[in-house]
Amino acid sequence: MLISIITPTFNSGNTIERNVRSIVTQSYKHFEHIIVDNNSKDNTINIINKVYEEYNLSEKLRVIIEDDNGIAEAFNKGIKKAKGEIIAILNGDDEYYHSKVFEEVAGEFTKSGALIVYGNVYFYDPVHGSNVRFPLSDKTTGGIQFIHPAMFLGREVYGELGLYDETFRLSMDYEYYCRLAKKYGKMREKFAYLSDKPLVRMNAGGASWNNELKSIDEIKKALIRHGFWNKEAKKFYAGRKLRTKLKKYFTKLGLNLFVKIWRRIKYGN
């Protein structure tokens, strides 16, 4: 099974080499890597080409360089170009956690016939504490709260649910979760969970991270749109708003220990 990895980039020269090396060193080589670059002004594309040439895998690389109107549009450009039966999105500042991710994912698709294979991420945050994050049950939608970089979707999912909503600037992934919950929420057999070790190392500091309060407001918008604005959703929204504001306050005061403790309680590590 061909795996298509889509990576949106924009001036990603400081992080993109780790991303690319985590892909070209995979034991499973039946993949294509689609770079969707928003006209970077730094050495992003040069670094990508150099690594692929180093490993003699340039034929697996496809690069789209043109202006885009946000992350969702970049996702969609890549999906439209993807040839794989399995599609994943890995942002330019993230990387795969180990060299057998593709092998395990492809094996699970073949074995179980799943529509979605997903897993955990190692969330690297030197300021507030790093930890392994796993998908929690989402009481607001009755579904699974997937972690976007660790999701591998069968291409038929995009065929049934469509592409990402480009009116969402930050939480387009959560809006997609809502659609997944409506379509497949009660059909857990459609999903396969690889829980042994993380699939992705996700680094703090992305667009939604840096605009967290705006991202949370977009989550509310998605919940309302898809009919999930219930008591649990309102409690979730208010709680996350409060925690985000407290995190900013504690960070400003240098009291990051409180954030670390909360994360340990939530994820148990």
Backbone bond lengths (Angstrom), bond angles and torsions (degrees), N, CA, C in turn:
res aa  C-N    CA-C-N  psi(-1)  N-CA   C-N-CA  omega(-1)  CA-C   N-CA-C  phi
1 M - - - 1.469 - - 1.521 109.66 -
2 L 1.322 115.78 130.39 1.462 120.44 179.14 1.532 109.78 -79.78
3 I 1.337 115.89 130.81 1.460 122.01 176.94 1.526 108.57 -105.02
4 S 1.330 116.70 125.35 1.467 122.28 176.25 1.525 108.41 -102.70
5 I 1.326 116.13 122.29 1.456 121.99 176.60 1.515 108.37 -107.98
6 I 1.324 116.51 125.30 1.463 122.01 -178.92 1.521 108.74 -108.56
7 T 1.320 116.31 126.82 1.466 121.31 -179.98 1.523 110.07 -126.46
8 P 1.336 117.93 108.81 1.465 120.73 172.42 1.532 109.04 -75.88
9 T 1.319 116.50 137.80 1.465 119.92 179.35 1.525 110.77 -135.89
10 F 1.318 113.86 151.00 1.466 121.19 169.69 1.527 106.90 -159.33
11 N 1.332 115.65 111.32 1.470 121.47 -177.82 1.531 110.69 48.21
12 S 1.330 114.73 53.00 1.466 121.87 -174.77 1.524 112.63 -100.21
13 G 1.323 116.70 22.42 1.459 121.13 -174.48 1.511 115.02 -57.07
14 N 1.334 117.74 -28.09 1.462 120.60 -177.70 1.525 113.57 -77.70
15 T 1.324 117.76 -18.54 1.471 120.37 -173.59 1.523 114.30 -125.69
16 I 1.316 118.11 -17.97 1.459 120.22 -166.79 1.530 113.34 -68.94
17 E 1.316 118.50 -25.94 1.465 118.66 -178.84 1.527 110.95 -64.84
18 R 1.330 118.05 -41.68 1.469 120.99 177.85 1.530 110.29 -61.69
19 N 1.328 115.62 -41.41 1.459 120.98 178.03 1.528 110.83 -58.01
20 V 1.321 115.87 -52.24 1.463 120.78 -174.87 1.524 111.10 -66.97
21 R 1.324 117.15 -42.20 1.470 119.56 -179.72 1.530 111.30 -63.57
22 S 1.326 116.79 -32.54 1.468 118.94 178.83 1.526 111.63 -68.76
23 I 1.335 116.80 -18.32 1.469 121.73 179.05 1.530 110.98 -92.45
24 V 1.332 116.91 -48.65 1.471 118.97 -176.31 1.520 112.35 -69.11
25 T 1.332 119.00 -19.54 1.470 121.31 179.30 1.526 112.89 -93.08
26 Q 1.329 117.51 7.22 1.460 119.86 176.68 1.536 110.34 -65.03
27 S 1.328 116.12 141.86 1.458 120.57 179.27 1.528 111.68 -67.15
28 Y 1.321 116.72 -30.02 1.470 123.70 179.70 1.528 107.72 -91.33
29 K 1.308 116.32 114.99 1.467 120.79 -170.68 1.524 114.06 -100.06
30 H 1.321 118.42 2.98 1.465 119.75 -178.68 1.531 108.70 -87.71
31 F 1.331 115.22 73.77 1.458 121.10 -177.48 1.522 110.10 -141.82
32 E 1.319 114.88 164.32 1.461 122.08 167.94 1.523 107.16 -131.81
33 H 1.310 115.97 146.32 1.460 121.57 -178.98 1.529 108.14 -118.34
34 I 1.322 116.15 115.70 1.465 121.81 -177.68 1.525 108.77 -105.27
35 I 1.303 116.61 113.49 1.462 122.84 176.42 1.523 108.07 -93.07
36 V 1.328 116.38 126.63 1.468 121.06 175.56 1.525 106.46 -114.67
37 D 1.322 115.80 99.96 1.459 121.08 -171.19 1.524 111.26 -104.93
38 N 1.324 114.60 129.44 1.468 121.64 -178.47 1.530 110.98 -87.39
39 N 1.357 115.35 55.02 1.466 121.62 177.95 1.525 112.06 53.88
40 S 1.324 115.52 57.39 1.469 120.41 177.87 1.523 110.94 -57.80
41 K 1.318 115.06 144.57 1.464 121.35 179.13 1.525 111.57 -101.97
42 D 1.330 117.58 -0.55 1.461 120.47 -179.73 1.528 109.94 -106.77
43 N 1.327 116.90 -154.18 1.466 120.82 -174.42 1.529 113.66 -96.32
44 T 1.336 117.69 22.05 1.459 121.78 -176.95 1.529 112.34 -51.90
45 I 1.317 117.56 -54.37 1.466 121.57 -174.57 1.529 110.95 -67.69
46 N 1.320 117.61 -37.17 1.459 120.38 177.97 1.528 111.32 -61.59
47 I 1.325 116.35 -41.44 1.468 120.67 179.50 1.522 110.17 -64.03
48 I 1.323 116.65 -45.55 1.466 120.89 -179.46 1.524 110.61 -59.33
49 N 1.325 116.62 -49.37 1.465 120.65 -179.38 1.521 111.43 -61.40
50 K 1.324 116.45 -40.76 1.461 121.19 -178.52 1.528 111.70 -61.09
51 V 1.325 116.81 -44.81 1.466 120.60 -178.96 1.524 110.67 -66.13
52 Y 1.319 117.37 -43.43 1.465 119.78 179.71 1.528 111.45 -65.17
53 E 1.322 117.23 -36.62 1.466 120.58 176.41 1.521 110.72 -67.23
54 E 1.329 116.86 -38.23 1.467 121.69 179.12 1.522 111.33 -58.76
55 Y 1.325 117.13 -36.93 1.459 121.85 -177.70 1.537 112.37 -97.52
56 N 1.319 116.89 5.69 1.479 121.75 -179.71 1.526 111.57 55.34
57 L 1.327 115.65 42.60 1.460 120.80 -178.28 1.538 111.77 -123.90
58 S 1.307 117.11 23.83 1.463 120.63 -175.23 1.518 112.94 -59.24
59 E 1.335 116.92 -25.11 1.465 119.69 -179.55 1.533 111.93 -68.99
60 K 1.317 117.08 -15.80 1.465 121.12 179.74 1.533 112.77 -90.37
61 L 1.317 116.37 -3.98 1.464 121.97 -175.99 1.522 111.00 -101.73
62 R 1.343 115.82 133.05 1.467 122.01 173.49 1.523 107.56 -129.80
63 V 1.304 116.92 129.43 1.464 121.54 -174.72 1.520 110.51 -121.66
64 I 1.333 115.35 127.05 1.464 122.75 174.38 1.517 106.89 -112.39
65 I 1.326 117.43 119.74 1.461 121.04 179.78 1.518 108.44 -119.86
66 E 1.322 115.88 109.69 1.458 121.00 178.05 1.523 108.89 -169.62
67 D 1.308 116.40 159.76 1.462 120.31 178.22 1.519 110.30 -62.20
68 D 1.329 115.78 142.46 1.458 119.15 171.19 1.521 109.14 -132.80
69 N 1.314 114.78 164.81 1.458 121.23 -176.31 1.525 110.75 -107.86
70 G 1.335 115.39 54.06 1.457 119.10 176.65 1.520 113.43 113.87
71 I 1.331 114.66 169.42 1.463 121.77 -174.42 1.526 111.57 -64.18
72 A 1.334 117.05 -42.47 1.468 119.56 -177.67 1.520 111.03 -60.87
73 E 1.308 117.03 -40.15 1.466 119.20 178.79 1.524 110.55 -64.33
74 A 1.345 116.88 -38.94 1.466 120.21 177.35 1.530 110.44 -63.15
75 F 1.337 117.20 -44.10 1.472 120.47 175.45 1.534 109.92 -53.56
76 N 1.320 115.10 -50.06 1.467 120.18 -174.16 1.518 112.41 -65.54
77 K 1.315 116.92 -37.63 1.471 119.20 176.71 1.523 110.40 -58.85
78 G 1.346 115.33 -44.27 1.454 119.37 -179.39 1.516 112.60 -65.98
79 I 1.328 117.38 -42.57 1.464 121.59 -179.75 1.525 110.43 -61.75
80 K 1.317 116.49 -41.28 1.469 120.09 -179.83 1.530 111.95 -63.28
81 K 1.326 116.56 -30.13 1.465 120.66 -179.06 1.524 112.62 -88.97
82 A 1.337 116.83 -15.48 1.460 121.06 -173.34 1.529 111.68 -65.24
83 K 1.319 115.85 139.40 1.464 122.68 177.92 1.531 112.36 -106.44
84 G 1.333 116.49 -9.32 1.444 120.36 -172.49 1.515 114.92 -76.00
85 E 1.345 115.10 154.86 1.470 120.81 171.30 1.518 110.51 -74.71
86 I 1.340 116.45 -21.63 1.462 123.37 179.09 1.522 107.48 -120.86
87 I 1.338 116.66 133.90 1.467 120.94 -177.39 1.522 109.30 -127.72
88 A 1.330 115.92 133.67 1.464 121.52 176.67 1.522 108.90 -136.28
89 I 1.324 114.97 157.43 1.469 121.42 177.80 1.520 108.26 -121.56
90 L 1.332 116.28 125.49 1.455 121.81 178.45 1.516 108.13 -128.72
91 N 1.328 116.28 110.10 1.463 120.23 -177.35 1.524 111.20 -64.68
92 G 1.320 115.15 159.45 1.464 121.01 -171.50 1.507 115.23 -64.21
93 D 1.338 118.24 -18.88 1.466 119.99 179.37 1.525 112.49 -102.14
94 D 1.338 117.90 9.40 1.463 122.40 176.99 1.528 109.75 -113.20
95 E 1.337 115.91 168.78 1.464 120.10 -178.88 1.521 110.07 -153.10
96 Y 1.329 116.49 157.46 1.455 119.92 176.72 1.521 109.62 -74.69
97 Y 1.334 114.75 143.64 1.461 120.84 -167.93 1.524 112.68 -77.02
98 H 1.319 117.58 -32.15 1.462 120.23 -179.52 1.524 109.14 -148.42
99 S 1.323 116.46 171.84 1.463 121.17 -168.99 1.523 114.16 -84.32
100 K 1.327 118.08 -2.82 1.464 119.86 -178.98 1.535 112.47 -111.69
101 V 1.320 117.04 17.33 1.466 120.45 -179.55 1.526 110.50 -59.16
102 F 1.318 117.84 -52.06 1.471 120.73 -177.27 1.531 110.63 -63.01
103 E 1.330 115.83 -40.73 1.466 120.42 -179.94 1.530 110.64 -60.18
104 E 1.326 116.56 -45.21 1.464 120.71 -179.37 1.525 111.63 -68.49
105 V 1.323 116.61 -41.12 1.464 120.70 -178.93 1.527 110.80 -65.74
106 A 1.324 116.72 -49.42 1.464 120.15 179.94 1.527 110.86 -61.14
107 G 1.339 116.48 -39.31 1.455 120.46 178.21 1.516 111.89 -63.16
108 E 1.326 116.92 -39.28 1.457 120.71 -179.82 1.530 111.46 -69.56
109 F 1.316 117.49 -40.17 1.475 119.90 175.89 1.528 110.18 -59.25
110 T 1.317 116.13 -44.49 1.464 120.64 -178.27 1.527 111.15 -66.58
111 K 1.331 116.11 -43.97 1.465 121.17 -175.26 1.528 112.60 -70.98
112 S 1.332 116.52 -45.85 1.465 120.17 -170.81 1.518 114.26 -99.12
113 G 1.323 117.22 -17.87 1.462 119.62 -175.90 1.520 112.80 68.93
114 A 1.333 116.97 24.12 1.466 121.69 -177.67 1.524 111.54 -65.82
115 L 1.318 115.11 155.04 1.465 121.04 171.30 1.515 111.07 -85.67
116 I 1.339 116.55 -30.93 1.453 122.22 -178.65 1.522 108.72 -136.75
117 V 1.321 116.54 130.63 1.464 122.11 170.49 1.528 106.45 -113.37
118 Y 1.313 116.24 132.05 1.462 119.87 -174.11 1.521 110.28 -143.50
119 G 1.337 115.70 167.97 1.455 119.09 -178.38 1.507 112.25 -160.41
120 N 1.332 115.05 -160.13 1.454 122.93 -176.35 1.524 110.59 -95.07
121 V 1.319 115.59 166.55 1.459 121.19 172.35 1.519 109.32 -127.15
122 Y 1.313 115.22 148.88 1.458 120.72 167.06 1.515 106.35 -92.74
123 F 1.331 116.59 111.49 1.466 121.46 -176.09 1.517 108.11 -92.45
124 Y 1.329 115.65 112.99 1.463 121.40 -176.46 1.524 110.11 -94.93
125 D 1.328 115.18 115.04 1.456 121.67 -179.77 1.528 108.49 -143.52
126 P 1.336 118.02 95.29 1.459 120.59 -177.04 1.522 113.57 -68.51
127 V 1.325 117.57 -15.57 1.465 120.67 -179.06 1.523 111.48 -84.32
128 H 1.348 115.87 -50.39 1.466 120.23 -173.37 1.532 113.30 -106.66
129 G 1.309 117.19 1.73 1.449 120.00 178.22 1.514 112.95 104.86
130 S 1.318 116.10 131.28 1.466 122.42 179.49 1.522 109.89 -92.64
131 N 1.330 116.17 150.61 1.460 119.70 178.91 1.524 110.38 -163.91
132 V 1.339 115.21 165.15 1.456 121.03 173.83 1.521 107.82 -85.47
133 R 1.319 116.22 128.58 1.462 121.66 -179.85 1.531 109.18 -112.70
134 F 1.304 115.08 135.59 1.457 120.88 -179.08 1.520 109.25 -123.72
135 P 1.326 117.17 154.49 1.473 120.30 -177.91 1.524 110.71 -66.83
136 L 1.306 115.81 122.11 1.459 121.78 178.50 1.523 110.31 -91.26
137 S 1.300 117.22 157.01 1.458 120.68 172.97 1.522 108.68 -67.36
138 D 1.315 116.80 129.58 1.460 122.02 -176.62 1.532 109.46 -96.57
139 K 1.321 116.07 101.25 1.461 120.29 -176.95 1.532 112.08 -66.00
140 T 1.315 116.77 -23.88 1.471 119.35 -177.17 1.523 111.87 -70.55
141 T 1.338 117.09 -34.32 1.468 120.71 -177.76 1.528 112.62 -111.35
142 G 1.311 117.01 -11.67 1.455 119.82 -175.46 1.515 112.85 76.36
143 G 1.329 116.49 11.18 1.460 121.26 -178.24 1.515 111.96 -115.16
144 I 1.320 115.89 -160.93 1.455 122.78 178.41 1.517 108.24 -100.21
145 Q 1.317 116.09 135.86 1.458 119.81 177.59 1.529 108.16 -86.39
146 F 1.319 116.30 81.51 1.458 121.15 -178.25 1.531 110.86 -58.16
147 I 1.324 115.24 155.23 1.462 120.70 172.22 1.525 106.35 -106.58
148 H 1.286 116.20 112.42 1.459 123.09 -163.33 1.532 115.57 -50.92
149 P 1.346 120.01 -48.78 1.475 118.76 -177.79 1.519 113.62 -64.35
150 A 1.336 117.63 -19.85 1.463 121.54 -177.98 1.528 111.76 -101.12
151 M 1.321 117.32 24.20 1.462 122.94 177.56 1.528 110.12 -107.36
152 F 1.319 116.04 132.95 1.461 122.77 172.50 1.524 106.69 -121.46
153 L 1.325 116.76 117.22 1.460 121.74 -174.81 1.519 111.03 -105.72
154 G 1.330 116.23 135.66 1.447 119.37 167.78 1.520 108.23 -64.58
155 R 1.313 117.71 140.80 1.462 119.72 -172.52 1.532 111.80 -62.44
156 E 1.344 117.30 -21.19 1.462 119.14 178.66 1.519 112.16 -66.02
157 V 1.345 117.30 -22.02 1.470 119.95 177.20 1.527 109.54 -63.63
158 Y 1.330 116.14 -45.47 1.467 119.08 177.35 1.529 110.66 -65.99
159 G 1.315 116.23 -32.01 1.456 118.86 176.60 1.518 112.21 -63.98
160 E 1.332 117.18 -36.42 1.466 120.94 -178.88 1.523 112.82 -84.40
161 L 1.335 117.84 -39.10 1.472 121.17 -172.82 1.522 113.73 -102.06
162 G 1.310 117.46 -10.39 1.456 119.57 -178.72 1.518 112.02 84.96
163 L 1.312 116.03 -171.40 1.459 122.93 -176.52 1.526 110.60 -94.27
164 Y 1.323 116.68 -174.56 1.462 121.51 -179.62 1.532 110.45 -74.41
165 D 1.313 115.27 147.01 1.463 121.85 -179.03 1.527 108.60 -79.67
166 E 1.317 116.17 112.93 1.465 120.97 -174.10 1.517 113.56 -75.56
167 T 1.339 118.26 -4.65 1.470 119.70 173.73 1.523 110.92 -79.65
168 F 1.334 116.74 -13.02 1.468 120.87 175.02 1.523 108.11 -91.29
169 R 1.327 115.96 120.88 1.458 120.56 -175.19 1.528 113.00 -89.04
170 L 1.348 116.56 -26.04 1.463 121.00 -172.81 1.526 113.59 -128.03
171 S 1.323 117.15 -39.16 1.466 121.59 -173.46 1.523 112.17 -111.01
172 M 1.322 115.71 37.43 1.464 119.78 176.99 1.526 111.49 -62.88
173 D 1.339 116.99 -27.76 1.459 119.48 177.52 1.527 111.70 -69.15
174 Y 1.341 117.12 -40.28 1.464 119.40 179.49 1.535 110.75 -68.10
175 E 1.321 116.47 -38.27 1.464 119.03 176.49 1.534 109.58 -59.75
176 Y 1.332 116.55 -36.01 1.463 120.03 178.16 1.525 110.64 -70.36
177 Y 1.346 117.58 -36.26 1.467 120.36 175.35 1.523 110.59 -57.74
178 C 1.339 115.89 -40.34 1.469 119.50 179.63 1.512 110.94 -61.46
179 R 1.322 116.54 -40.29 1.463 119.47 177.38 1.529 111.19 -66.61
180 L 1.329 116.37 -40.05 1.460 120.62 176.94 1.523 110.91 -61.13
181 A 1.343 116.04 -42.52 1.469 120.43 -178.98 1.522 110.86 -63.85
182 K 1.330 117.23 -39.95 1.468 120.25 179.65 1.527 111.38 -67.38
183 K 1.322 116.05 -37.48 1.462 119.92 -175.74 1.523 112.77 -83.45
184 Y 1.345 115.45 -43.61 1.462 119.33 -170.61 1.532 113.67 -123.45
185 G 1.318 118.41 6.41 1.458 121.84 -169.94 1.510 115.24 -53.24
186 K 1.308 117.90 -36.07 1.467 121.51 -178.11 1.529 111.87 -95.01
187 M 1.318 116.50 8.13 1.466 120.17 -174.31 1.526 109.03 -117.28
188 R 1.334 116.99 66.09 1.457 120.95 -175.65 1.526 112.76 -61.90
189 E 1.325 116.99 -22.52 1.457 119.29 179.02 1.527 111.96 -66.56
190 K 1.334 116.58 -12.55 1.456 121.01 177.66 1.526 112.05 -78.18
191 F 1.344 116.26 -12.80 1.463 120.95 -175.46 1.527 110.00 -114.05
192 A 1.314 117.29 144.09 1.454 122.22 175.62 1.522 108.70 -123.78
193 Y 1.312 116.74 127.79 1.467 123.14 -173.31 1.528 109.80 -108.56
194 L 1.326 116.13 120.17 1.463 121.89 175.55 1.528 107.77 -97.48
195 S 1.318 115.98 101.97 1.468 120.76 -170.01 1.520 114.00 -103.74
196 D 1.335 118.07 -3.66 1.458 120.71 -171.96 1.523 112.54 -61.30
197 K 1.307 117.36 -48.69 1.461 122.21 177.71 1.524 108.58 -151.64
198 P 1.331 117.41 161.86 1.472 118.95 -177.06 1.525 112.24 -58.35
199 L 1.317 114.94 150.42 1.464 121.00 174.90 1.523 111.54 -92.97
200 V 1.328 115.96 -28.04 1.466 120.93 -171.64 1.525 110.17 -136.68
201 R 1.313 115.81 143.42 1.467 121.64 165.37 1.524 105.71 -98.95
202 M 1.316 115.19 114.71 1.458 122.63 -177.29 1.525 108.14 -106.83
203 N 1.319 116.67 126.18 1.451 121.04 -175.26 1.526 111.47 -99.58
204 A 1.313 116.26 133.04 1.460 121.37 177.48 1.521 110.18 -60.78
205 G 1.337 115.34 149.06 1.455 119.14 174.63 1.514 115.36 114.31
206 G 1.349 118.46 9.94 1.463 120.91 177.93 1.517 111.97 -74.24
207 A 1.336 115.58 -177.71 1.470 120.75 -174.97 1.526 111.76 -60.47
208 S 1.334 117.31 -47.64 1.468 119.23 -177.96 1.521 110.86 -69.30
209 W 1.332 116.77 -31.77 1.469 121.34 177.49 1.530 110.20 -63.95
210 N 1.325 116.38 -43.76 1.463 120.37 -177.03 1.525 112.87 -77.49
211 N 1.316 116.85 -13.08 1.469 121.70 178.43 1.526 109.35 -128.49
212 E 1.338 114.95 49.67 1.462 119.84 -167.05 1.522 113.15 -63.24
213 L 1.319 118.26 -40.19 1.466 119.52 -178.83 1.523 111.14 -65.38
214 K 1.334 117.07 -39.77 1.464 120.13 176.61 1.526 110.53 -65.65
215 S 1.331 115.73 -37.62 1.455 120.44 178.34 1.531 111.10 -62.08
216 I 1.335 116.42 -41.03 1.462 121.04 179.51 1.526 110.72 -64.90
217 D 1.323 117.04 -37.16 1.472 119.75 177.40 1.533 110.84 -65.28
218 E 1.336 116.73 -34.42 1.466 118.77 176.35 1.526 111.00 -69.40
219 I 1.326 116.94 -32.85 1.463 120.00 175.38 1.526 109.94 -61.56
220 K 1.323 116.65 -43.41 1.468 120.65 176.49 1.529 110.23 -58.40
221 K 1.310 116.34 -44.71 1.467 121.27 179.15 1.527 110.66 -58.03
222 A 1.339 117.01 -41.95 1.462 120.63 179.90 1.516 111.44 -66.89
223 L 1.318 117.04 -41.76 1.468 121.46 -179.71 1.529 110.81 -62.76
224 I 1.324 116.39 -42.12 1.467 120.28 178.95 1.525 110.09 -65.31
225 R 1.324 116.15 -46.16 1.465 120.51 -177.03 1.526 111.85 -57.70
226 H 1.328 116.74 -38.82 1.461 119.83 -172.36 1.525 113.01 -100.15
227 G 1.336 116.53 14.05 1.455 120.27 173.52 1.514 115.22 77.39
228 F 1.327 117.58 22.98 1.455 121.40 -179.92 1.532 112.87 -106.50
229 W 1.326 117.58 13.41 1.470 119.73 -177.14 1.532 109.06 -82.65
230 N 1.341 114.71 76.13 1.456 122.14 -176.79 1.533 110.23 -111.44
231 K 1.297 116.43 -170.76 1.461 121.13 -178.41 1.532 111.40 -59.97
232 E 1.325 116.43 -44.09 1.461 120.02 179.18 1.526 111.11 -63.20
233 A 1.336 116.19 -39.75 1.461 120.24 -179.20 1.528 110.96 -65.30
234 K 1.312 116.69 -41.90 1.462 119.89 179.77 1.523 110.86 -64.66
235 K 1.338 116.31 -39.38 1.464 120.32 178.28 1.536 110.43 -66.38
236 F 1.328 115.85 -42.45 1.464 121.30 177.70 1.533 110.88 -60.58
237 Y 1.326 116.20 -46.53 1.468 121.20 -178.32 1.533 111.22 -61.95
238 A 1.324 116.11 -48.36 1.470 120.09 -178.91 1.523 111.24 -63.84
239 G 1.343 116.42 -41.16 1.452 120.16 -179.60 1.514 112.64 -66.08
240 R 1.323 116.45 -41.06 1.464 118.95 -178.94 1.524 111.17 -70.13
241 K 1.319 116.57 -37.34 1.465 120.08 175.46 1.526 110.22 -58.93
242 L 1.336 115.30 -47.03 1.460 120.38 -178.20 1.520 110.76 -63.65
243 R 1.326 117.67 -45.68 1.471 120.69 -179.07 1.525 111.36 -62.72
244 T 1.330 116.56 -38.02 1.462 119.77 179.91 1.527 111.20 -66.35
245 K 1.316 116.03 -42.29 1.467 119.53 178.11 1.520 111.29 -65.45
246 L 1.335 116.25 -39.99 1.468 119.76 178.16 1.522 111.05 -65.29
247 K 1.333 116.01 -38.90 1.472 119.66 178.57 1.527 110.68 -61.01
248 K 1.322 116.10 -44.74 1.461 119.90 178.47 1.534 110.83 -62.57
249 Y 1.326 116.15 -39.89 1.463 121.14 -179.28 1.531 110.41 -66.80
250 F 1.335 116.52 -47.41 1.464 120.10 -179.84 1.524 111.13 -63.79
251 T 1.336 116.63 -38.21 1.457 120.72 179.40 1.524 110.79 -63.47
252 K 1.314 115.07 -42.57 1.465 119.94 179.15 1.525 111.50 -61.20
253 L 1.337 116.44 -34.14 1.460 121.67 -179.62 1.532 112.67 -88.34
254 G 1.327 116.49 -2.49 1.452 119.90 -178.64 1.521 113.57 76.82
255 L 1.334 117.11 21.96 1.470 122.16 -177.69 1.533 110.62 -102.99
256 N 1.329 116.10 52.08 1.459 120.75 -175.88 1.521 113.01 -66.99
257 L 1.340 117.14 -18.06 1.463 121.26 -179.63 1.522 111.38 -57.94
258 F 1.327 117.16 -35.81 1.468 120.44 -178.89 1.532 110.87 -64.24
259 V 1.335 116.08 -38.59 1.460 120.54 178.70 1.534 109.65 -67.62
260 K 1.327 116.52 -41.51 1.471 120.71 179.25 1.525 110.70 -60.71
261 I 1.324 116.69 -43.28 1.467 121.06 -179.30 1.527 110.62 -62.90
262 W 1.345 116.02 -43.88 1.467 119.64 179.58 1.527 110.72 -59.88
263 R 1.327 116.69 -43.43 1.466 119.87 -179.20 1.521 111.57 -64.87
264 R 1.327 116.62 -38.37 1.469 119.35 177.51 1.513 111.39 -63.27
265 I 1.327 116.33 -38.87 1.462 120.33 178.39 1.535 110.75 -66.23
266 K 1.342 116.23 -43.18 1.462 121.17 -176.05 1.531 111.86 -67.78
267 Y 1.347 116.50 -44.28 1.464 119.40 -173.14 1.526 113.02 -106.62
268 G 1.323 117.44 -6.39 1.463 120.06 175.60 1.513 114.69 70.44
269 N 1.348 117.25 24.55 1.474 118.49 176.69 1.529 109.68 -154.47
